[in-house]
Amino acid sequence: MTLVELIVAMVVAGIVLSLIASVSVHQQRIYSDRADADALSVQLRDAAAILPIDLRGAASSAGDIRNGEASDTAIEIRATIGSAVACDTNSAGVVLAPSVAGAGTYANFLTPIQVGDTAWIYSAREARDEWRPFRIRNVSSAAPGHCAPLGPTLDGAERLTSRIAIAFDDGPPLGEIAGLPMRFTRPLRYSLYRAADGAWYLGERDWNNGTARFNFIQPVAGPFVSASQGGLSFAYLDTVGAPLATPVVNSRAISLITLVLRGETKKVARELSAAGPLAKRSDSVSLMVLLRNRR
Amino acid sequence: MRTRGGIALFAALALMALIGLLVAGAVASSVAAQRSSRLTVTDAMLTAAADYALGTVLADPAEFRLADLALGQAVALDVPALDGGEVRVVVSATRLPGGVVWLVANATADGVDQGHRRVNLVARFPNIGALPDAPIVARGGVELGTNVVFQSDTSRDAECVRASSVDVMVAPGAIVTGGDSARVAVRPIAADTATYYLSTSQLALLDSGKIVVHVRGDTTIAGGVFDGILIVDGSVTITGAFSATGMVIARGRIVAPNGGFALTGNIFSFASPSNGDPAIKIFAGTIRYSLCSSSRALRHALQPHPVKERSWSEMF
């Protein structure tokens, strides 16, 4: 190889490698931007999957959304944490049917029932529909067994499953309770908040029956953009679709909740930015949650 | 011949390796994004499938025989799936006291994007009035032959174990003759149209029922078998062997002069006591008080609805 050939080869190789490096850098940036955008998308989807579950179960007409606590960046509700059919009664109070897998279950709990939670008992023996609230005074376990004659008939596996017994502060006559459906609720608050890292998150505060206060806020999804930039915005509509002013004074009128979550990528997008070079990529999700138990 | 070194092969391999890495990264990224999207879609499909199944059951209670559910016993219902077939739904229905139906839809998606969602719905058959504790209820007088036999309910349904405290209930001023062993009670509610399910709102609900036969005038029944609710705006004459299960309600008189009348349930006559004739006259027959039969007939006639305020609940 002559010197000339060597120089030509090096120049050509340099050009080719530069092109490759340039393409690679672009590709790497695109990949990085894409990954960042995907992460944002996942956060938005997480929030969009979690929030409607609690919101759509709220019985606004029964006061499940606290007056004045439905604002544009936060909402406080009575979240349903369990459902059950009263199985029997014993010295400890009302024995709930056991929770089992599948469609044949008569009980299910998102989180264990605690003293201070509210049990709503459906008064089926009256002509009118009524869920009557009772504060839970004690929670204990009950031995497996059959239900009372008016309660559900348990199959073999269910009869071997331990059950929960609850007592109320001032409950209904125990003799009339077997076979009645029950719901269990606990206050829950969702809001957009600024965490210690300076980022804004969708946070959840669940009620602590021991301290009679909300627990510290825990992040559910995020980060999103700040409250002033519309990181989370709720809007409330009544049964005819008219918007209600926030904070909603009469939350029993709420029939539909719309919410918008906005986020942006952690890093500036170097390739995939609609807002121009070196801008963060934004994304949002908009949801309409029709309250299933609104009436 | 001198061997000449080159870098083309090395450069090509390096380029291919680099491109391969980039492609792999891009594929991994898009797969993750696609999976996330699919999970969101699966979640929505599961919720929709569960809601659809519960709505289907409630929309057609006759098809799923909700009125015939035994108290406290879960029955798995075969509900057609939504188009697509990727989600399987099992609905379980249990009748609870007071006409309440406990429904649970369990939707599951198999395959790569497995998912599961359970939704509970509490529905109730409308309560249009309490059933009387007597098989024969009349506003006017009742005349019973010596061959009228009153029997007790043999149902094992825990909600129906209430035995009739009386055999005949009449309004104040009405007289019961014959049937020496019959237990008779005179109560003001026997003068109320609501006791007979004949108030405007009660009739409106019953008239929409599938197994309610509403005769707009007098009728004569020569014989046969009837199961359900028979409402007659005029009088009823039963001339042959007639077996009725459920409720027979007449605004006019009910007369069975020839015997052969067998009733399992309740018989009501709102005929005025003023004209002297008995509102119900049964020569011979068997009267079995059955809270179960009458309440089942009412359930068949009425459409269940989600109870108010807390009917729906997610089951995790």
Chai-1 contact restraints between the chains, C-beta under 6 A:
chainA,res_idxA,chainB,res_idxB,connection_type,confidence,min_distance_angstrom,max_distance_angstrom,comment,restraint_id
A,A13,B,I7,contact,1.0,0.0,6.0,A-B,restraint_1
A,I20,B,L15,contact,1.0,0.0,6.0,A-B,restraint_2
A,S24,B,L18,contact,1.0,0.0,6.0,A-B,restraint_3
A,Q27,B,L22,contact,1.0,0.0,6.0,A-B,restraint_4
A,Y31,B,G25,contact,1.0,0.0,6.0,A-B,restraint_5
A,Y31,B,A26,contact,1.0,0.0,6.0,A-B,restraint_6
A,R34,B,S29,contact,1.0,0.0,6.0,A-B,restraint_7
A,A35,B,S29,contact,1.0,0.0,6.0,A-B,restraint_8
A,D38,B,A33,contact,1.0,0.0,6.0,A-B,restraint_9
A,V42,B,S36,contact,1.0,0.0,6.0,A-B,restraint_10
A,R45,B,T40,contact,1.0,0.0,6.0,A-B,restraint_11
A,A49,B,D43,contact,1.0,0.0,6.0,A-B,restraint_12
A,I53,B,E314,contact,1.0,0.0,6.0,A-B,restraint_13
A,G57,B,E314,contact,1.0,0.0,6.0,A-B,restraint_14
A,A59,B,E309,contact,1.0,0.0,6.0,A-B,restraint_15
A,A59,B,R310,contact,1.0,0.0,6.0,A-B,restraint_16
A,S61,B,E309,contact,1.0,0.0,6.0,A-B,restraint_17
A,A62,B,E309,contact,1.0,0.0,6.0,A-B,restraint_18
A,T80,B,S313,contact,1.0,0.0,6.0,A-B,restraint_19
A,S83,B,N120,contact,1.0,0.0,6.0,A-B,restraint_20
A,S83,B,S313,contact,1.0,0.0,6.0,A-B,restraint_21
A,G102,B,N106,contact,1.0,0.0,6.0,A-B,restraint_22
A,A103,B,V90,contact,1.0,0.0,6.0,A-B,restraint_23
A,A103,B,S92,contact,1.0,0.0,6.0,A-B,restraint_24
A,A103,B,V104,contact,1.0,0.0,6.0,A-B,restraint_25
A,A103,B,N106,contact,1.0,0.0,6.0,A-B,restraint_26
A,G104,B,A74,contact,1.0,0.0,6.0,A-B,restraint_27
A,G104,B,S92,contact,1.0,0.0,6.0,A-B,restraint_28
A,N108,B,M315,contact,1.0,0.0,6.0,A-B,restraint_29
A,L110,B,F316,contact,1.0,0.0,6.0,A-B,restraint_30
A,W120,B,R310,contact,1.0,0.0,6.0,A-B,restraint_31
A,A124,B,P97,contact,1.0,0.0,6.0,A-B,restraint_32
A,A124,B,G98,contact,1.0,0.0,6.0,A-B,restraint_33
A,A124,B,V100,contact,1.0,0.0,6.0,A-B,restraint_34
A,R125,B,G98,contact,1.0,0.0,6.0,A-B,restraint_35
A,A127,B,N127,contact,1.0,0.0,6.0,A-B,restraint_36
A,D129,B,V307,contact,1.0,0.0,6.0,A-B,restraint_37
A,D129,B,K308,contact,1.0,0.0,6.0,A-B,restraint_38
A,W131,B,E309,contact,1.0,0.0,6.0,A-B,restraint_39
A,W131,B,R310,contact,1.0,0.0,6.0,A-B,restraint_40
A,P149,B,A158,contact,1.0,0.0,6.0,A-B,restraint_41
A,L150,B,P97,contact,1.0,0.0,6.0,A-B,restraint_42
A,L150,B,A158,contact,1.0,0.0,6.0,A-B,restraint_43
A,P152,B,G72,contact,1.0,0.0,6.0,A-B,restraint_44
A,P152,B,T94,contact,1.0,0.0,6.0,A-B,restraint_45
A,T153,B,G72,contact,1.0,0.0,6.0,A-B,restraint_46
A,T153,B,Q73,contact,1.0,0.0,6.0,A-B,restraint_47
A,G179,B,L96,contact,1.0,0.0,6.0,A-B,restraint_48
A,G179,B,P97,contact,1.0,0.0,6.0,A-B,restraint_49
A,P181,B,V122,contact,1.0,0.0,6.0,A-B,restraint_50
A,R183,B,R310,contact,1.0,0.0,6.0,A-B,restraint_51
A,R292,B,W312,contact,1.0,0.0,6.0,A-B,restraint_52
A,N293,B,E309,contact,1.0,0.0,6.0,A-B,restraint_53
A,N293,B,R310,contact,1.0,0.0,6.0,A-B,restraint_54
A,N293,B,W312,contact,1.0,0.0,6.0,A-B,restraint_55
A,R295,B,K308,contact,1.0,0.0,6.0,A-B,restraint_56
